[in-house]
Amino acid sequence: MSDYKASLQDMNFVLHEVFGVADDWAVMPELQEMMDADTATAILEEAAKVTEGLIAPNARNADEQGVSYRDATVTTPDGYKEAFRQLAEGGWVGVTANPELGGMGLPKVISAQYEEMMCAADISFSLYSGLTAGAIIALDSHASDEIKQTYIPRMAAGEWTGTMCLTEPHAGTDLGIIRTKAEPQADGSFALSGTKIFITGGEHDLTDNIIHLVLAKLPDAPAGSKGISLFIVPKFLVNEDGSLGERNAVAAGSVEHKMGIHGSATCVMNFDGAKGWLVGEPNRGLAAMFTMMNYERLGVGIQGLGAAARSYGTALDYAKDRRQGRGAKATQDTSASADTLLVHGDIRRMLLTMKAFIEGGRAFSSYVGQQLDRAKYAPHAEEREAADKLVALLTPVAKAFMTDTGLEATIHGQQILGGHGYVREWGQEQWVRDCRIAQIYEGTNGIQALDLLGRKVAGSRGELLKPLLADIEKTLNEAGDNWSKEAAQLRAATEALVSVTEGILKQVPTDENIINSLAVEYLQLVGYVAYAYLWLRMALVAEASDSTDSFYTAKVKTARFYFAKLLPRIDGLVGALESGSESLYLHDEDDF
């Protein structure tokens, strides 16, 4: 496994040259005093030092050692506890948390870069602070002032961590059928009883307290998802002076033995009359939890990006060093008995596919992050509303497309190493395993596709697509003759997306299976079109640069590759989308 090196030049290119985020900050009252381009660059440089030097070196051993469970306690891999302590002391756990409650209050577009570095360094380790950041967001948005003041400062400081407890043994995606109960108590608290599974960071030795956000049902709750409430349940109760009191009636029953992310404690959590407090309104817990989940879904997409970026670094180093066979005469190194892997077309195909998906994904996560910041901080209501619509549309795409392409990229990274990619000590197979879960948790990618096509596109009768289409049109109008071919491709792809969308919307009233049958291919189509838009946008900026740095010419070349080799994949997607739902429902149960 090669040493991790953060892609700072590309991050700064995307932030400042492509998206001009400092111009946004200059007109946002909450950010204009705190953020500018130089500050952002300095923050990312420090983040790179932390992730490269403190986090990444533990990843290989953590995968081999994993977590251990004994008598309801969990021990994390060697090095994790000290690394988390240093991370917390540097303020990195609360990077996006409210400054009034002890956080840094950084814009999401900056934290997205930090999250990529954390995931590329060690996905397992990143989950402990990542879930805490999400829990802080949910509490800050929905909890009472008393709860906020009691918990958020300690969580933002990394003294306590947070979890999200949703899934139960019989209830995964269908949270409406959860059985965890919350009984009101005379002191205003609630006694929670039930079992939750797949709880990341449910128990560990990194901090003195763990704060669980738990979905449960009140005794008089309506049936289904409209009867779910959200509660805060600490591992240790907190005294009035802020010190830790008695142990709460919540404990880890076991840890899961998983394909990947071995350093992350994935727990079965048993609540046996555990004391908790209501967060937000009764029976509105799912909506409150979605505040956290929407941020987490972008974060999970970034996990796919981070795994791909780490895999690419090792694959590229290997391809430059490994000598096997001969290339074409023009590329042969006559001073050696064989040429490097880089002369071979298939190796180049895989490396460039990785590079195009990674740099496209970095631009995409930054694009979504910028919209999240605009939705929160923009000074004008119409700008906030437009950004919010883009976030609603793109969040499921970020989660699903970035993890789908992330897994494809890590498999390419493994393949480039041949047999060495399949054995553990080189580390490439770890990134395949670690990335795989990202397509599953925080709502499977199939669920994300249903959200995109069903709730967002069909639910708005196509209106939510319009802000994205407007951004694409603006870039198409800026493309000169040198990019006429690629601009024509993007315009054709956009027109195909619009046509397919219109066709699906026409079938919705008469075909109850149409959304469920076409959602995955539809999300993939949106993803490839969005990446094409961003690649054209990046190429125009890079080509116009006065810099002689090869970074800019490489960016242009990678854009050409994306349009030539990856965007044409949409032709098959369009064909599948136009075929409708019939073929999926020809089979009876016995036919499978």
C-alpha positions as CSV (number, residue, x, y, z in Angstrom):
1,M,0.0,0.0,0.0
2,S,1.5,3.4,-1.0
3,D,1.6,6.2,1.5
4,Y,-1.5,8.4,1.2
5,K,-1.1,11.8,-0.3
6,A,-4.0,14.2,-0.4
7,S,-4.9,15.7,-3.8
8,L,-4.6,19.3,-2.6
9,Q,-3.9,20.9,-6.0
10,D,-7.1,19.4,-7.4
11,M,-9.1,20.3,-4.4
12,N,-8.0,24.0,-4.6
13,F,-8.6,24.0,-8.4
14,V,-12.1,22.8,-8.0
15,L,-12.9,25.1,-5.1
16,H,-11.4,28.3,-6.3
17,E,-10.9,28.1,-10.1
18,V,-14.0,26.1,-11.0
19,F,-16.6,27.1,-8.4
20,G,-15.2,30.3,-7.0
21,V,-16.4,29.5,-3.5
22,A,-14.6,32.5,-2.0
23,D,-16.9,34.8,-4.0
24,D,-19.9,33.1,-2.3
25,W,-18.4,33.5,1.1
26,A,-17.8,37.2,0.6
27,V,-21.5,37.9,0.4
28,M,-22.6,35.5,3.1
29,P,-22.8,37.3,6.5
30,E,-22.1,34.2,8.6
31,L,-19.0,33.3,6.6
32,Q,-17.5,36.5,5.2
33,E,-15.5,37.3,8.3
34,M,-14.3,33.8,8.8
35,M,-13.5,32.4,5.3
36,D,-11.5,33.4,2.3
37,A,-9.3,31.5,-0.2
38,D,-6.2,31.7,1.8
39,T,-7.9,30.5,5.0
40,A,-9.4,27.6,3.1
41,T,-6.1,26.6,1.6
42,A,-4.4,26.7,5.0
43,I,-7.2,24.5,6.5
44,L,-6.9,21.9,3.8
45,E,-3.1,21.9,4.2
46,E,-3.5,21.2,7.9
47,A,-6.1,18.5,7.2
48,A,-3.7,16.8,4.8
49,K,-1.0,16.7,7.5
50,V,-3.4,15.1,10.0
51,T,-4.8,12.5,7.6
52,E,-1.5,11.7,5.9
53,G,0.6,11.5,9.1
54,L,-1.8,10.6,11.9
55,I,-4.7,8.6,10.4
56,A,-3.5,6.8,7.2
57,P,-0.6,4.9,8.8
58,N,-3.1,3.0,11.0
59,A,-5.4,1.7,8.2
60,R,-3.6,-1.5,7.2
61,N,-3.1,-2.8,10.8
62,A,-6.6,-1.7,11.8
63,D,-8.0,-3.8,8.9
64,E,-6.0,-6.9,10.1
65,Q,-6.6,-6.4,13.8
66,G,-10.2,-5.2,13.8
67,V,-12.3,-4.5,16.9
68,S,-12.7,-6.9,19.7
69,Y,-15.7,-7.5,21.9
70,R,-15.9,-8.8,25.4
71,D,-18.5,-8.5,28.2
72,A,-20.4,-5.6,26.4
73,T,-17.2,-3.6,25.8
74,V,-15.4,-3.0,22.5
75,T,-11.7,-2.3,22.0
76,T,-10.7,-0.5,18.9
77,P,-7.5,-1.3,16.9
78,D,-4.1,-0.2,18.2
79,G,-3.4,3.4,17.5
80,Y,-7.1,4.5,17.2
81,K,-7.5,5.9,20.7
82,E,-4.5,8.1,20.5
83,A,-5.2,9.2,17.0
84,F,-8.8,10.1,18.0
85,R,-7.5,12.1,21.0
86,Q,-5.2,14.1,18.7
87,L,-7.9,14.6,16.1
88,A,-10.2,15.9,18.8
89,E,-7.6,18.2,20.3
90,G,-7.1,19.7,16.9
91,G,-10.8,20.6,16.7
92,W,-11.4,18.3,13.7
93,V,-14.4,16.4,15.1
94,G,-16.5,19.6,15.2
95,V,-15.5,21.1,11.8
96,T,-19.0,21.8,10.7
97,A,-20.6,22.3,14.1
98,N,-22.2,25.6,15.2
99,P,-19.4,28.0,16.5
100,E,-21.7,29.1,19.3
101,L,-21.6,25.5,20.6
102,G,-17.9,24.9,20.2
103,G,-17.6,23.9,16.6
104,M,-15.5,25.5,13.8
105,G,-18.6,26.2,11.6
106,L,-16.7,25.5,8.4
107,P,-18.8,25.6,5.1
108,K,-19.7,22.2,3.8
109,V,-17.8,22.6,0.6
110,I,-14.6,22.7,2.7
111,S,-15.6,19.9,5.0
112,A,-16.3,17.8,2.0
113,Q,-12.6,17.9,1.1
114,Y,-11.6,17.1,4.7
115,E,-14.0,14.1,4.6
116,E,-12.5,12.8,1.4
117,M,-9.1,12.9,3.1
118,M,-10.3,11.1,6.2
119,C,-12.0,8.4,4.1
120,A,-8.9,8.0,1.8
121,A,-6.8,7.7,5.0
122,D,-9.0,5.1,6.8
123,I,-12.8,4.8,6.2
124,S,-13.2,2.8,9.4
125,F,-11.6,5.5,11.6
126,S,-13.5,8.3,9.8
127,L,-16.9,6.8,10.8
128,Y,-16.4,7.6,14.5
129,S,-16.1,11.4,13.9
130,G,-18.4,11.4,10.8
131,L,-21.4,10.0,12.7
132,T,-20.7,12.4,15.5
133,A,-20.8,15.3,13.1
134,G,-24.1,14.2,11.7
135,A,-25.6,13.7,15.2
136,I,-24.5,17.3,16.1
137,I,-26.4,18.6,13.0
138,A,-29.6,16.8,14.0
139,L,-29.4,18.0,17.5
140,D,-28.6,21.6,16.6
141,S,-31.6,21.6,14.2
142,H,-34.2,19.9,16.4
143,A,-33.2,19.6,20.0
144,S,-34.2,21.9,22.9
145,D,-31.7,24.5,24.0
146,E,-31.0,22.5,27.2
147,I,-30.1,19.4,25.2
148,K,-28.0,21.4,22.8
149,Q,-26.0,23.0,25.6
150,T,-25.5,19.8,27.5
151,Y,-24.3,17.6,24.6
152,I,-23.1,19.5,21.5
153,P,-20.1,21.3,23.0
154,R,-18.7,17.9,24.3
155,M,-19.4,16.2,21.0
156,A,-17.9,19.0,19.0
157,A,-14.8,18.8,21.2
158,G,-14.5,15.1,20.5
159,E,-15.0,14.2,24.2
160,W,-18.1,12.3,23.4
161,T,-19.2,10.6,20.1
162,G,-22.6,10.2,18.5
163,T,-24.5,7.4,16.8
164,M,-27.7,7.0,14.8
165,C,-29.8,4.0,15.9
166,L,-32.4,3.2,13.2
167,T,-32.3,-0.4,12.0
168,E,-33.8,-3.3,13.9
169,P,-33.6,-7.0,13.1
170,H,-36.9,-7.1,11.3
171,A,-36.9,-3.4,10.0
172,G,-34.2,-2.1,7.7
173,T,-35.5,0.2,5.0
174,D,-39.1,-0.1,6.3
175,L,-38.6,1.9,9.5
176,G,-42.4,2.3,9.9
177,I,-42.5,-1.2,11.5
178,I,-39.8,-0.6,14.2
179,R,-40.7,-2.1,17.6
180,T,-38.5,0.0,20.0
181,K,-40.8,1.6,22.5
182,A,-40.4,4.8,24.5
183,E,-42.5,5.0,27.7
184,P,-43.1,8.5,29.2
185,Q,-41.7,8.9,32.8
186,A,-42.8,11.2,35.5
187,D,-39.7,13.4,35.3
188,G,-40.3,14.1,31.6
189,S,-37.8,11.6,30.3
190,F,-38.6,8.3,28.5
191,A,-37.7,4.7,29.1
192,L,-36.6,3.1,25.8
193,S,-36.6,-0.6,25.2
194,G,-35.7,-2.5,22.1
195,T,-32.9,-3.8,20.0
196,K,-31.0,-1.9,17.2
197,I,-28.6,-3.5,14.8
198,F,-25.8,-2.4,12.5
199,I,-25.0,0.6,14.8
200,T,-21.7,2.2,13.8
201,G,-19.7,3.2,16.8
202,G,-22.4,1.9,19.2
203,E,-19.7,0.9,21.7
204,H,-16.0,1.7,21.7
205,D,-13.1,2.9,23.9
206,L,-12.3,6.2,22.1
207,T,-14.3,8.5,24.4
208,D,-15.9,8.5,27.9
209,N,-19.5,8.8,26.6
210,I,-21.5,7.8,23.5
211,I,-24.6,9.7,22.6
212,H,-27.2,7.6,20.8
213,L,-29.9,9.2,18.6
214,V,-32.6,6.6,18.7
215,L,-35.8,6.1,16.7
216,A,-38.7,4.7,18.8
217,K,-42.4,4.8,19.1
218,L,-44.5,6.3,21.9
219,P,-47.4,4.2,23.3
220,D,-50.1,6.2,21.4
221,A,-48.1,6.6,18.2
222,P,-49.9,6.2,14.9
223,A,-48.9,3.2,12.8
224,G,-46.2,3.4,10.2
225,S,-43.5,6.0,9.7
226,K,-45.8,8.8,10.9
227,G,-45.5,7.4,14.4
228,I,-41.8,7.5,14.8
229,S,-40.1,9.8,17.4
230,L,-36.5,10.7,17.9
231,F,-34.8,10.4,21.3
232,I,-31.3,11.1,22.7
233,V,-30.0,8.3,24.9
234,P,-26.5,8.7,26.5
235,K,-24.3,5.8,27.4
236,F,-23.7,7.5,30.7
237,L,-26.3,9.9,32.2
238,V,-25.0,13.5,32.5
239,N,-25.2,15.3,35.9
240,E,-26.4,18.9,36.2
241,D,-22.8,20.1,36.5
242,G,-21.8,18.3,33.2
243,S,-20.0,15.4,34.9
244,L,-20.8,11.8,34.0
245,G,-23.3,10.0,36.3
246,E,-24.5,6.4,36.4
247,R,-24.4,4.0,33.5
248,N,-27.6,4.0,31.4
249,A,-29.4,0.8,30.5
250,V,-28.0,0.5,27.0
251,A,-25.3,-1.9,26.1
252,A,-23.7,-3.6,23.1
253,G,-24.9,-7.2,22.7
254,S,-22.3,-8.1,20.1
255,V,-20.3,-6.7,17.2
256,E,-20.8,-7.7,13.6
257,H,-18.0,-9.7,11.7
258,K,-18.0,-7.9,8.4
259,M,-16.5,-8.0,4.9
260,G,-14.8,-4.7,5.4
261,I,-14.4,-1.6,7.6
262,H,-12.9,-3.9,10.3
263,G,-11.8,-1.0,12.4
264,S,-15.3,0.3,12.8
265,A,-17.4,-1.1,15.6
266,T,-20.7,-2.2,14.1
267,C,-22.8,-3.1,17.1
268,V,-26.0,-4.8,18.2
269,M,-27.4,-2.4,20.8
270,N,-29.8,-3.4,23.5
271,F,-31.9,-0.7,25.2
272,D,-33.5,-2.1,28.4
273,G,-35.5,0.8,29.8
274,A,-32.7,3.2,28.9
275,K,-33.3,6.8,29.9
276,G,-33.7,9.2,27.0
277,W,-35.2,12.5,26.1
278,L,-37.4,13.5,23.2
279,V,-35.7,15.4,20.3
280,G,-38.1,17.6,18.4
281,E,-41.8,17.0,18.1
282,P,-43.5,13.7,19.0
283,N,-44.1,11.4,15.9
284,R,-41.8,13.7,13.8
285,G,-38.6,11.8,14.5
286,L,-38.0,10.5,11.0
287,A,-38.0,14.0,9.6
288,A,-35.6,15.1,12.3
289,M,-33.3,12.1,11.6
290,F,-33.3,12.9,7.9
291,T,-31.6,16.2,8.7
292,M,-28.7,14.0,9.8
293,M,-29.1,11.4,7.1
294,N,-29.1,13.9,4.1
295,Y,-25.7,15.1,5.3
296,E,-24.6,11.5,5.9
297,R,-25.6,10.5,2.4
298,L,-23.2,13.0,0.8
299,G,-20.7,11.7,3.4
300,V,-21.2,8.1,2.3
301,G,-20.8,9.1,-1.3
302,I,-17.5,10.7,-0.3
303,Q,-16.5,7.4,1.2
304,G,-16.6,5.9,-2.3
305,L,-14.5,8.8,-3.6
306,G,-12.0,8.4,-0.8
307,A,-11.6,4.7,-1.3
308,A,-11.1,5.2,-5.0
309,A,-8.5,8.0,-4.5
310,R,-6.5,5.8,-2.1
311,S,-6.6,2.9,-4.5
312,Y,-5.6,5.1,-7.4
313,G,-2.4,6.2,-5.6
314,T,-1.2,2.7,-5.1
315,A,-2.3,1.5,-8.6
316,L,-0.5,4.4,-10.3
317,D,2.7,3.9,-8.3
318,Y,2.7,0.2,-9.2
319,A,2.0,0.8,-12.9
320,K,4.9,3.2,-13.1
321,D,7.3,0.8,-11.4
322,R,6.2,-2.7,-12.5
323,R,7.8,-3.9,-15.8
324,Q,5.9,-6.5,-17.8
325,G,5.9,-7.2,-21.5
326,R,6.5,-4.7,-24.4
327,G,4.3,-1.9,-25.6
328,A,4.2,-0.5,-29.2
329,K,7.6,0.2,-30.7
330,A,7.3,3.9,-30.1
331,T,6.8,3.4,-26.4
332,Q,9.4,0.7,-25.8
333,D,12.2,1.4,-23.3
334,T,15.1,-0.3,-25.0
335,S,17.3,0.2,-21.9
336,A,15.3,-2.3,-20.0
337,S,14.1,-5.9,-20.6
338,A,10.5,-4.9,-20.3
339,D,8.3,-1.8,-20.3
340,T,6.3,-0.4,-17.4
341,L,2.6,-1.3,-17.2
342,L,1.8,2.3,-18.3
343,V,2.5,1.4,-22.0
344,H,-0.4,-1.1,-22.1
345,G,-3.7,0.1,-23.3
346,D,-5.8,-1.9,-20.8
347,I,-3.8,-0.5,-17.9
348,R,-4.3,3.0,-19.2
349,R,-8.0,2.4,-19.6
350,M,-8.4,1.4,-16.0
351,L,-6.2,4.2,-14.6
352,L,-7.9,6.8,-16.7
353,T,-11.3,5.5,-15.7
354,M,-10.3,5.8,-12.1
355,K,-8.9,9.3,-12.6
356,A,-12.0,10.5,-14.4
357,F,-14.3,9.1,-11.8
358,I,-12.2,10.4,-8.9
359,E,-11.7,13.9,-10.2
360,G,-15.3,14.0,-11.5
361,G,-16.5,12.8,-8.1
362,R,-14.4,15.4,-6.3
363,A,-16.0,18.1,-8.5
364,F,-19.5,16.7,-7.9
365,S,-19.1,16.5,-4.1
366,S,-17.9,20.1,-4.1
367,Y,-20.8,21.1,-6.3
368,V,-23.3,19.6,-3.9
369,G,-21.4,21.1,-0.9
370,Q,-21.5,24.5,-2.5
371,Q,-25.3,24.1,-2.9
372,L,-25.7,23.1,0.7
373,D,-23.8,26.2,1.8
374,R,-25.9,28.4,-0.5
375,A,-29.1,26.8,0.8
376,K,-28.0,27.7,4.4
377,Y,-26.1,31.0,4.0
378,A,-27.0,32.8,0.8
379,P,-28.3,36.3,1.6
380,H,-31.3,36.1,-0.8
381,A,-34.3,33.8,-0.3
382,E,-34.6,32.9,-4.0
383,E,-30.9,31.8,-4.1
384,R,-31.4,29.7,-1.0
385,E,-34.5,28.1,-2.5
386,A,-32.8,27.3,-5.8
387,A,-29.8,25.7,-4.0
388,D,-32.2,23.7,-1.8
389,K,-33.8,22.2,-4.9
390,L,-30.5,21.2,-6.3
391,V,-29.5,19.6,-3.0
392,A,-32.8,17.6,-3.0
393,L,-32.2,16.4,-6.5
394,L,-28.5,15.6,-6.2
395,T,-28.2,14.1,-2.7
396,P,-29.4,10.6,-3.8
397,V,-27.1,10.8,-6.8
398,A,-24.2,11.8,-4.6
399,K,-24.7,8.8,-2.4
400,A,-25.3,6.2,-5.1
401,F,-23.4,7.2,-8.1
402,M,-20.2,8.2,-6.2
403,T,-20.2,4.8,-4.4
404,D,-21.0,2.8,-7.6
405,T,-18.2,4.5,-9.4
406,G,-16.0,4.3,-6.3
407,L,-16.4,0.5,-6.2
408,E,-15.7,0.3,-9.9
409,A,-12.6,2.3,-9.4
410,T,-11.3,0.3,-6.5
411,I,-11.8,-2.9,-8.5
412,H,-9.8,-1.4,-11.3
413,G,-7.1,-0.5,-8.8
414,Q,-7.0,-4.1,-7.6
415,Q,-6.9,-5.4,-11.1
416,I,-3.9,-3.3,-12.1
417,L,-1.8,-5.0,-9.5
418,G,-2.8,-8.4,-10.8
419,G,-2.2,-11.2,-8.3
420,H,-0.6,-8.6,-5.9
421,G,-4.0,-6.8,-5.8
422,Y,-5.6,-10.0,-4.5
423,V,-3.3,-10.5,-1.5
424,R,-3.7,-8.6,1.7
425,E,-0.3,-7.0,2.2
426,W,-0.6,-4.7,-0.8
427,G,-3.8,-3.2,0.6
428,Q,-5.7,-2.9,-2.7
429,E,-8.3,-5.6,-1.8
430,Q,-9.0,-3.7,1.5
431,W,-10.3,-0.7,-0.5
432,V,-12.7,-2.9,-2.5
433,R,-14.0,-4.4,0.8
434,D,-14.2,-1.1,2.6
435,C,-16.0,0.6,-0.3
436,R,-18.6,-2.1,-0.8
437,I,-20.6,-1.2,2.3
438,A,-21.1,2.4,1.0
439,Q,-23.5,1.1,-1.6
440,I,-25.6,-0.5,1.2
441,Y,-25.9,1.6,4.3
442,E,-27.6,5.0,4.7
443,G,-30.2,3.7,2.3
444,T,-29.2,1.2,-0.4
445,N,-28.4,2.6,-3.7
446,G,-31.6,1.2,-5.0
447,I,-33.5,3.2,-2.4
448,Q,-31.6,6.3,-3.4
449,A,-32.7,5.7,-7.0
450,L,-36.3,5.3,-5.9
451,D,-35.9,8.6,-4.0
452,L,-34.5,10.4,-7.1
453,L,-37.0,9.2,-9.7
454,G,-40.0,8.7,-7.5
455,R,-40.0,11.4,-4.8
456,K,-37.8,14.0,-6.5
457,V,-38.4,13.9,-10.2
458,A,-41.9,12.3,-10.6
459,G,-43.0,13.9,-7.3
460,S,-42.2,17.4,-8.7
461,R,-43.3,16.5,-12.2
462,G,-39.7,17.2,-13.4
463,E,-39.4,20.6,-11.8
464,L,-36.5,19.6,-9.6
465,L,-34.4,18.8,-12.7
466,K,-34.6,22.3,-14.0
467,P,-31.9,24.0,-11.9
468,L,-29.4,21.3,-13.0
469,L,-30.4,21.7,-16.6
470,A,-30.0,25.5,-16.3
471,D,-26.5,25.1,-15.0
472,I,-25.6,22.7,-17.8
473,E,-27.0,25.1,-20.4
474,K,-24.9,27.9,-19.0
475,T,-21.7,25.9,-19.5
476,L,-22.8,24.7,-22.9
477,N,-23.1,28.3,-24.0
478,E,-19.6,29.0,-22.8
479,A,-18.0,26.2,-24.7
480,G,-16.0,27.4,-27.7
481,D,-15.1,25.7,-31.0
482,N,-12.3,23.6,-29.3
483,W,-15.0,21.8,-27.3
484,S,-17.8,21.7,-29.9
485,K,-17.7,17.9,-30.1
486,E,-18.0,17.4,-26.3
487,A,-20.6,20.2,-26.0
488,A,-22.6,18.4,-28.7
489,Q,-22.3,15.2,-26.7
490,L,-23.4,16.8,-23.5
491,R,-26.4,18.5,-25.2
492,A,-27.5,15.2,-26.7
493,A,-27.1,13.5,-23.4
494,T,-29.1,16.2,-21.7
495,E,-31.8,16.0,-24.3
496,A,-31.9,12.2,-23.8
497,L,-32.4,12.8,-20.1
498,V,-35.2,15.2,-20.7
499,S,-36.9,12.9,-23.2
500,V,-36.6,9.8,-20.9
501,T,-38.0,11.8,-18.0
502,E,-41.0,12.9,-20.0
503,G,-41.6,9.4,-21.2
504,I,-41.5,8.0,-17.7
505,L,-43.8,10.7,-16.3
506,K,-46.4,9.9,-19.0
507,Q,-46.4,6.2,-17.9
508,V,-46.7,6.9,-14.2
509,P,-50.5,7.1,-14.2
510,T,-51.0,3.8,-16.0
511,D,-48.0,1.7,-14.9
512,E,-47.5,1.2,-11.2
513,N,-44.2,-0.6,-11.8
514,I,-42.5,2.0,-13.9
515,I,-40.7,3.9,-11.2
516,N,-39.5,0.8,-9.4
517,S,-38.4,-0.8,-12.6
518,L,-36.4,2.1,-14.1
519,A,-35.0,4.0,-11.0
520,V,-31.5,2.5,-10.9
521,E,-30.8,3.1,-14.6
522,Y,-32.3,6.6,-14.3
523,L,-30.0,7.6,-11.4
524,Q,-27.0,6.3,-13.4
525,L,-28.1,8.4,-16.4
526,V,-28.3,11.5,-14.2
527,G,-24.9,10.7,-12.7
528,Y,-23.1,10.4,-16.0
529,V,-24.7,13.6,-17.4
530,A,-23.8,15.5,-14.2
531,Y,-20.2,14.3,-14.4
532,A,-20.1,15.3,-18.1
533,Y,-21.3,18.8,-17.2
534,L,-18.6,19.1,-14.5
535,W,-15.9,17.7,-16.8
536,L,-16.7,20.2,-19.5
537,R,-16.8,23.0,-16.9
538,M,-13.4,21.9,-15.5
539,A,-11.9,21.6,-19.0
540,L,-12.9,25.1,-20.0
541,V,-11.3,26.5,-16.9
542,A,-8.1,24.4,-17.3
543,E,-7.7,25.3,-20.9
544,A,-8.1,29.0,-20.2
545,S,-5.4,29.0,-17.5
546,D,-2.2,30.8,-18.1
547,S,-0.3,28.3,-16.0
548,T,2.3,26.0,-17.6
549,D,1.8,23.4,-14.9
550,S,1.1,20.0,-16.5
551,F,-1.8,19.6,-14.1
552,Y,-3.9,21.8,-16.4
553,T,-3.1,19.9,-19.6
554,A,-3.7,16.6,-17.8
555,K,-7.2,17.9,-16.8
556,V,-8.0,18.7,-20.4
557,K,-6.9,15.3,-21.5
558,T,-8.9,13.5,-18.8
559,A,-12.0,15.5,-19.9
560,R,-11.4,14.2,-23.5
561,F,-11.2,10.7,-22.1
562,Y,-14.4,11.0,-20.1
563,F,-16.4,12.1,-23.1
564,A,-14.8,9.5,-25.4
565,K,-15.0,6.5,-23.2
566,L,-17.3,7.0,-20.3
567,L,-20.2,9.2,-21.3
568,P,-21.1,6.8,-24.2
569,R,-22.2,4.3,-21.5
570,I,-25.5,6.3,-21.4
571,D,-26.6,4.8,-24.7
572,G,-27.2,1.5,-23.1
573,L,-28.9,3.2,-20.1
574,V,-31.3,5.1,-22.4
575,G,-32.2,1.9,-24.3
576,A,-33.0,0.1,-21.0
577,L,-35.1,3.1,-19.8
578,E,-37.0,3.3,-23.0
579,S,-37.9,-0.4,-22.7
580,G,-40.2,0.2,-19.8
581,S,-41.1,-2.2,-17.0
582,E,-42.7,-5.2,-18.9
583,S,-39.7,-7.5,-19.0
584,L,-39.2,-7.3,-15.2
585,Y,-42.7,-8.6,-14.5
586,L,-43.1,-11.4,-17.0
587,H,-41.9,-14.0,-14.5
588,D,-44.1,-15.7,-12.0
589,E,-42.6,-16.6,-8.6
590,D,-41.9,-20.2,-9.7
591,D,-40.1,-18.9,-12.8
592,F,-37.1,-17.6,-10.8
